[in-house]
Amino acid sequence: MIKPLLYTSPKGRAIFPHLTEPDIKYKAEGEYHVKLECDKSESAILIDAIGNIIATEIKKQHDVDPKKQITKAPLPYEIVEDKVIFNFKMKASGKRRSDGKEFTMSPDLRSADMTRFPDDKQIWGDSILRITLNPVGWNMPIGIGCTLRIKHVQVIDLVTGNADNNVGDLKPEVENNLI
């Protein structure tokens, strides 16, 4: 078995992270995901790797059927001015194609000092993360693309909150007992 290529993203700001619990809103099997906003100047190696993986998939398709029109799927990143927003994913559960066995998995979460991330904490948006990933090329009817699969997440600067946060009582304020 070939060992997958692993890359580490630059440090970036988390956008809508679902890393401590899977998101089950659109996929019943669940999915861990996060968008990571990184500096464009630090992202060139990862962008080049994604381009090479897509080029390899295009070459494979061309070798199989040179006359078939190549369609590219959306990239797993978006460039916005001097930032790159990467889209990372990981299935939470499913069935293996090879043997039909069920599996569950979750990202390996680490604190800034590389110790295990506490199970009782939540990672919220604006946390600073670094992600180790496996970029995987694919060829589907919608086109040829690349998925950035999460392997490890290092939480460098945690932004968290409390699910019990509230704004306070919704009673009108009494000023000089006049109401």
C-alpha positions in Angstrom: 0.0 0.0 0.0 1.3 3.4 -0.9 1.7 5.8 2.0 -0.5 9.0 1.3 1.2 12.3 0.8 0.8 14.6 3.8 1.1 18.4 3.8 0.8 20.9 6.6 -1.1 24.1 6.0 0.2 27.5 7.1 -1.4 28.9 10.2 -4.8 30.3 9.5 -8.0 31.6 10.9 -10.8 29.0 11.2 -14.2 29.8 9.6 -17.2 27.7 10.6 -15.2 24.8 12.2 -16.9 21.5 12.9 -13.9 19.7 14.3 -14.9 18.5 17.8 -18.2 17.1 16.6 -19.3 16.1 13.1 -21.7 18.2 11.2 -24.8 16.1 10.4 -27.0 18.8 8.9 -26.5 17.7 5.2 -24.9 14.3 5.6 -26.4 11.7 7.9 -23.0 9.9 8.2 -21.5 13.2 9.5 -18.6 15.2 8.3 -15.8 17.1 10.0 -14.9 20.3 8.1 -13.4 23.7 8.4 -12.5 26.6 6.1 -9.1 28.0 6.9 -8.1 31.6 5.9 -4.3 31.7 5.3 -1.9 34.3 3.9 -1.5 33.9 0.2 2.3 34.3 0.5 2.5 31.2 2.8 0.2 29.0 0.7 2.1 28.6 -2.5 3.4 25.0 -1.7 -0.1 23.7 -0.9 -1.7 25.4 -4.0 1.1 23.9 -6.2 0.5 20.5 -4.7 -3.3 20.7 -5.4 -2.5 21.8 -9.0 -0.2 18.8 -9.5 -2.7 16.3 -8.1 -5.4 17.7 -10.4 -3.0 17.6 -13.4 -2.2 13.9 -12.6 -5.9 13.1 -12.6 -6.4 14.9 -15.9 -3.5 12.9 -17.4 -5.0 9.7 -16.2 -8.3 10.6 -17.8 -6.5 11.6 -21.0 -4.6 8.3 -21.1 -7.9 6.4 -20.8 -9.9 8.4 -23.3 -8.0 11.2 -25.2 -11.1 12.4 -27.0 -13.2 12.9 -23.8 -13.6 16.6 -22.9 -12.1 17.4 -19.5 -14.2 19.2 -17.0 -12.6 20.6 -13.8 -14.5 20.6 -10.6 -14.4 23.7 -8.2 -11.0 24.0 -6.5 -10.8 23.2 -2.7 -9.7 26.8 -2.1 -10.6 30.3 -3.0 -8.2 33.3 -3.4 -9.6 36.5 -1.9 -7.1 39.4 -2.3 -4.0 38.5 -0.2 -5.7 35.5 1.5 -6.5 31.9 0.5 -9.4 30.2 2.0 -8.9 26.4 2.0 -11.8 23.9 2.5 -10.8 20.8 4.6 -13.1 17.8 5.1 -13.2 14.4 6.7 -16.0 11.8 6.7 -17.1 10.9 10.2 -18.4 7.4 9.3 -19.3 5.3 6.4 -18.7 1.9 4.7 -15.4 0.8 3.2 -15.6 0.0 -0.5 -12.9 -2.7 -0.1 -14.7 -5.0 2.4 -18.0 -3.3 3.2 -17.1 -2.8 6.9 -18.5 0.2 8.8 -16.0 2.8 10.0 -15.9 5.9 12.2 -13.1 8.4 12.4 -12.4 11.9 13.8 -9.5 14.3 13.3 -6.6 14.1 15.7 -6.9 17.3 17.6 -3.8 18.8 19.3 -3.2 21.9 21.5 -0.4 24.4 20.6 2.1 22.3 22.6 1.0 19.2 20.7 -0.7 17.5 23.7 -4.2 16.0 23.1 -6.8 18.6 22.8 -9.3 18.5 25.7 -12.5 16.7 24.9 -14.6 19.2 26.9 -13.5 22.2 24.8 -15.1 23.5 21.5 -13.2 25.0 18.7 -15.0 28.1 17.5 -14.5 30.4 14.5 -11.5 32.8 14.5 -9.4 30.1 16.3 -5.9 29.9 14.8 -5.2 26.5 13.4 -2.6 24.5 11.4 -3.9 21.4 9.6 -2.0 18.3 8.4 -3.9 17.0 5.4 -3.9 14.4 2.6 -4.9 15.9 -0.7 -6.8 13.3 -2.8 -7.5 13.7 -6.5 -10.8 12.4 -7.9 -12.6 12.0 -11.2 -16.4 12.2 -11.0 -19.2 13.1 -13.5 -19.1 16.7 -12.3 -15.4 16.9 -13.2 -11.9 16.3 -12.0 -10.9 17.8 -8.6 -9.1 17.4 -5.3 -10.3 17.0 -1.7 -8.2 18.2 1.2 -8.7 15.4 3.8 -8.1 16.4 7.5 -5.6 14.2 9.4 -4.4 16.3 12.3 -5.4 19.7 13.6 -3.1 21.8 15.8 -5.0 24.5 17.8 -2.5 27.3 18.1 -4.8 30.0 19.5 -8.2 28.8 20.8 -11.3 30.8 20.6 -14.2 29.1 22.4 -17.4 29.9 24.1 -20.1 28.4 26.1 -23.3 26.9 24.8 -25.1 28.4 27.8 -24.1 31.9 26.9 -27.0 34.2 27.1 -27.7 37.9 26.6 -29.4 38.2 30.0 -33.0 38.5 31.0 -35.3 40.0 28.4 -37.2 42.0 31.1 -37.4 45.7 30.4 -35.1 47.8 32.5 -36.8 49.8 35.2 -35.5 53.4 35.3 -36.6 55.3 38.4 -39.5 52.8 38.8 -41.3 54.3 35.9 -42.9 51.8 33.6 
